[in-house]
């Protein structure tokens, strides 16, 4: 018989447990994610580099070991930016019929620039949302039933 799934938080997420005596009031995942700040205190930096999460918040000490946004940010950004760029390229093609080099000169820099800017923002939002909802990887419970 297969072991049931347990959604208990792994040991690295124990620092995410809310403590009304020491934790600051909850912060908006959107605001902290977009600003690249700690989802708990809103002060420390979330990133150590452009896309690499820091090990812990310098301000409140929150361990960012729980932070694993996976491929989510890349998928959402590629989908949104790709849809927008293709739609704009079709409008320009139908309206003015420019040569292909004009398309390349217009859309490649816009595609790369917007994807790079939005990727960091989306990664910050997804990590902050992970903290806010205490999302954790599902684990198999070894109790057998």
Order of alpha helices (4+ residues) and beta strands (2+ residues): beta-alpha-alpha-alpha-beta
